[in-house]
Amino acid sequence: MKKWKLVILFILWALFGGLIWQIGHEWNSLHQPIIQQGKLNLDGLISSIKNVVNAEDLGLWGKKYERFDAIYNVLQSSYYDIDKLNTGKMLNNALKAYVDAIDDPYTVYMDSEQNSGFQEELKGSSDFEGIGAVISKKDYYIQIDEIVKWSPAFAAGLKILDRIVMINTWATKSLDINQAVDQIRGPKWTKVKLTIERIAKDWSKEIIEKEITRDKLVIPSVNGKIITWANKEIIGYINISIIGEETENLLKKTLSDFKSQKVQGIILDLRGNGWGLLPVSVEIASHFIPKGKLVVSSKYTTFEDEKLLSEWYTDYQNIPMVVLVDWLTASAGEIIALALQEQIGAQLVGTQTFGKWSIQTMDEFDDGASLKYTVGKRYTPNGENIDITWATPDVVVEFDVDKYVATAIDNQLEKAKEVLGKIIKK
């Protein structure tokens, strides 16, 4: 029993990153490494903490953690339906709730199945049938974390951080994340009804019902084509939907294909691009920003601040550019858009962006679970953090959904062509 108690105590104690950081210097000379090959070594963690922190000195927090042991003892000895007691599942849910209590939508504990799906998405491509939304489980609702551009979720007007409180007739409070995914996904042309709780900037709540028709989603992270504008300007159009592990190689291939076409300008479409890998965003920006120029800077609490500079690419640096953005453009997409705007004068066309400039990292546990958590803030080359102010386009154009549905004409793209055509003429 004492061994089980210590495991629970030290797993939860490990989540206190600040304290662990303070005592970390003591660990280096004591026992085996805490992290081995990118995974947290639980035995090493517990062994090291034992040598630095006496469990009897944990004070108030130690007493709180003892409640897990007390509840465990009561349930094991007195609970009527003993077969329902799944200690692993109970602890897993406790860890999720513990992290959710931070009230940071970007900090989340993922079990091994969720983490596996998340890692697959980070590769930069996807092929499935559903509505095109990435979700996570919160307290009484399912949160929409990302929305795939041009997907059914996008067409229905769903937004990042929307709260799904009902799926058809099921309250999401009673569902785990896997059950929610099973109910939202489904065969092409079938329908799912979602009840959404949307929180406005003044913290008021709005309840919205959406019936969404599922579709097959084949989502390459990079899609490029040549466009000829009114006065025969040759424009390269690049849509980047995901900034993941495969994105940079796909972008290189697209830009190489543009070479023989002698493009005079580029439209980079980052609409709906709500997340991605920081190093890859710097690589993408480096194709267009002169070497050595600042792309983004980062400030941390526990790590050294850093400045990430444009790298070695030369083919398309300083080419006339327009960047398409919208309210789903966030994180890595915003980094690229604002770096291009501030460093080479690229024009932003579309609507105000989402405004996510916090930095997350991930620690993986040896059972395949992971903790994704906020470690810092990002800043544009001009020193702006846009978590609250967002990024406002140079040319504001609302997307005309009705026109797109009726005629397949993308009015924001048409405006981007017009703006780029004027830049090329200068």
N, C-alpha and C positions, 0 to 999 in steps of 0.2 A: 504493500500500500504506500509506503514512504517513497519508493522509487517512482510510482505513478504520480504521486503528489509533486515530486520535484520536477518531473517532465512537464506537467501542466504549468507549474510555477515558472519554469525557465523559458518555455515556449512563449508565454505571454510577456514575460519580462523582456525578452529579446525584441519585442515591438517598440520598446522605448529607445528609439534610435539615439536620442541625445545622451542618455546615460551611458549607453553602450559605447558611444563615441568617446566619452570622457574616460572610461576605464580601459579603452582599447589599447592605449600605450602600455598598460601593464600586461596585457595578454601576450604581447609579442615575444616576451622572454620566458613565458610560462609553459605553454602547451602547443599542441598541433595547430595548424592554421585553421581559422574559422571558415574561410572560403576555399574550397578545393575545386578547381576547374569550373569556376563560375557558379557553384552551388553551395548553399549554406550547409556546413557540416554540423548537424545538431549535437552529436556527441562531443565534438570539440568545443562547441559553444557552451554547453552545460559544464564541461570540465573546467573551462577557463573562468566562467562566472563563479564557480565554487571556490576557486583560488583567490578571487578578488573581492567578492561580496559574500559575507556571511549571511545565510538565510535569516538568522535571528535579528539581523540589523536592518531588515527591509522595512520595518516600521509599519506605517499605515497601509502601504501597498501590499506588503507581505500578508497582512491580515486579510485584506480583500481577496487575494488570490486563494487563501485557505478556504474560502467559501466554495470554490469548485470542489474541493475534497469533501467538505461537509455535505454538499448537495449530492455528490456521487455516492457517499455512504448511505444517505437517507434513501435514495432511489433504489440502490442495490438491495437494501434490506427490507424496504417497505412498499415499493411501488407494485401495484396489483399486476399489471401486464408486463412482466419482466422481459418478454421477448421484444418489446418495442424499444428497449434501451440499447441504442447503438452509440457507444461512447465516441467512436471516431467521427461519426456524422454530427453528433452534438458539439464536439469540440470544434469541428470545421465551421459550423454555423456560428459558434461563439466568436471565433476569430474574425469572421466576416463582419459580424455586428460590432465588434470591438474597433475595427478599422473604420467602418462606416460612421461611427460616432465622432470622428474627426471633423465631419461635415465638409470634406474636400471631395468634390465629384470625381477628381482625377486620381485619388488615392484609393486603391481597392485591393483586397485579398482575393485571389483566384485559386480555386481548387485545381487539381491536376487536369481535369477535363476542360475547364474553362481556359486554363493557361495554354493547353495544347491548341485549342481553337484560335486563341489570340496570336500565338506564334505563327500559325499557318497564315493568318491575315497579314502579318508583318512581311511575309515573303513578297507581297506585291502583286498578287493575282488571285482571282476567285472565280468559281463556277458553281452556282447552286440555284435552287428554285425557292423563292420567298418574296419578301417585300424590300430587301436591301437596307436593313438597319442593323447596326451592331449594338447589343444591349448588355446591361449588367444588372444584377439584383441589388436593390437597396432595401430599406426598412419595410415599407408596406407597398412598394411599387417596383416596377421594372424601369430602369432609366435608359433612354436612348443616348448612346455615346457617340455614334457616328452614323451618317446617312450617305448611301451610295448615290452619286449623281445620276440623274435620269432614271432612277429606280422607281418602283411604285410608291415607296415611302416618300421619295422626293416629290413626286407628282401630287401626292396627297397633302403636301404641306407640313409634314412632320418636321420637327426641329430637334437639334442637339439639346439635351437636358430635359426634353419632354418626359413626363412620367406616365407610364402605362399602368393604369390602375385596374383595368378590366380587359381580358382577352375573350371575345365572345361573351359568354355568361360566367366566366371564371374570374374571381377576384385574384389579382396577382400576389396579394399578400400571402396566399396559401401555396404559391408555386415557388419551386426553386428555379434556378436559371435554366437548367436543362429542360424542365417541364415547359417553361415559357417559350424557349426556342422551338420545341416540338410543336407547340400550339400555333406559333406565329408563322413558321415555315410550312410549306405545303405545295402540292402540285400546281403547275402553271394553270392559270385561268380560274382557280378556286379563290374564294373570298375569305377574309378574316375581318372581324369588327373589333376595333380598338377604342377604348375609352381613355382619353388623354387628360391629365391634369397639367396645365401649363402655368408656370410661375412667371409673372411679369416683372419688369425691373423695379416696380414699386412694391413687390412681394404680394400683390394681389393674385388670386387664383382664378383660372378659367377652365371649365370642363368642356371638352370637345370630343365628339364621336366621329370616327372615321371608318368607313367600310372600304377596304383596300383589296384590289385584285392582285393576286400573286403572279409573278412572272419568272422566267428563267433569266438569270443574271450571269452573263459572261463578262468579266471585268478585267481587261488588260490594264496594267498600271500606266502605260504610255500608248497613246494613239496619235499618229501624225498623218498629215495630208497637205498637199499643195493647193492653194487657193489663188485664182487670178482675179484681181480686183478691177474696178471699173476702167481705170486707165492703164490696164495691162501690167500693174504692179504684181510681181510674183511674191506671194506671202506664204510662209511656212506656218501651218497651224499645228500646235502641239497641245494635246489634252493629257494632263497628268492627274489620274484619279486617286492613286495611292503612292505615297512616298515610302517605299519599302526596300527590301534587300535587292530585288531584281530591277528596280526602277532605273538606276543609273545606267546599267548595260543596255536596257531597252531605249533609253534616251540617246545614248551614243549612236546606236544603230539608226535611229530616226534622223538625227542630225547629219549622219554620214550620207543617208539617202537624199537629204536636201542639197548636198554639195553640188551634185551634177545639175540641179535645177536652178542654181544661182539665185537663191531667194534674196529679196531686197529688205525683208523685214520679217519678224516673227510675232505671232500671237500665241502667248502662253496661257492656256486655260486652266486655272486653279479653282474654278467654282466647284463646290462640293467637296473640296479636299480638306478634311478636318483633322488629320493627324499624320504622323510619320516619324521617321528616324532623323534626328538632328544631323549626323554626319552626311547622310544622303542629301538632305536639303542644301548643305554647303557645297557638295559636289555638283548639284544641279545648277546652283547660282554661279558656280565657277566657270561654267561654259559661256557666260555672258558678261561677267564682271572682270576687269583687268586683274592680273595676278597681284597678290599682296594687299588688295583692298579689303576692308572689314565687311564681313557678311553679317555676323551677329556676335554679340558678346553675352556672357552669362555670369551671373552672380549667385554664389552659394553661401550657405551657412557653415557647412563642414568641409567643403572642398575649396581648392584654389579657384579664384575667378579666372575666366578664360576669354580670349578673343580669337574667333575663328575667321581666318582670312581666305580669300579666293585662292584657288590652287593654280594648276599649270596649264589649263586648257586655253586654246587660242582661236579656234575656228570661227566663233561667233561673238567674240567679245566686242562690245560697243555697237552691235547691230541695232537698228531701230526696233523697239519692242513695245507691245501693248500687253498688259496682263489682265485677264478677266478674273474678277473676284466676286463673291457674294457672301451672304450671311452664314454659309456653311464653310467658308474658307477660314481655317484656324491653324494654330500651331506651326508645323513645318511649312504649310502653304503660305501662311502669313510671313514667315521668315523670308522666303524666297521673294514674295511680292514686294515687300518693303525694302529689301536689300537692292532689288533691281530699280525700284523707284528712286531711292536715295543715292545710289552709286552711279547709275548710268542714265537717269532721267526717264526710265520707262513710265508710260502712262497707265494708271490703273483705271479700268472701266468696269462698271457694275454697281454693286451695292456695298454698304458697310459690312466689314468682315465680323467674324464672331468675337475676336478679342481673347485668345488664349495664348498667353506668353509665359506660363509656368512650365517648369521642366520636370519630367518624371523619369525615374530609373526603375529597374526591376531587379529584385533578388529572387532567385529560384531556390526552393527547398529540395531536399534529396528525395522527396516523394513525388516531385513533379508539380507541386503547388508553387505559387509565386506571390510576392508582394510588390505591387506597382505603387510608387509613392512620389510625392513632390519633394524635390531637393533644391530648387532654385528658381530664378526668374531670368528671362531673356530680354535683351535690349537691341533696338535697331542700330544701324551705324551712327545715327544722329543721337543715340542715347535715350530713345523713347521706349517705355514699357507700355504695351497697349492692352493690358488685362482689363482696364476699365474704359479707356477712351476708344478702343478699336482702331481700325484703319479705314479712312474715308477715301473713296476713289477720286481721281482727278475729274472723271466724267461719270456722274451718277445716272444709272439707267436701271429701272426696275424690270425684272424679267416678266414678259407678257405671256403668262401660261396659256390663256385662251387662244392667242394667236399661234402659239407653238402647236397646240393640240389640233387646231383647225387647218393650219397650213404648213406645219413643220419648219416654220421660219423662226430662227433664234434671234430675237431683236437685239439682245446684248452682243452677240457675235457680229451682227451687221454693223452696230455702232463701233465695235472694235476695229473692223475693217476700215471704216470711214476715218477713224482717228489715225490709224497706222498709215493709211494712204496719204494723209496730209503731212505726216512726219517725213515720209519718204521723199515727198516733193521738195521739201525745204533744201 
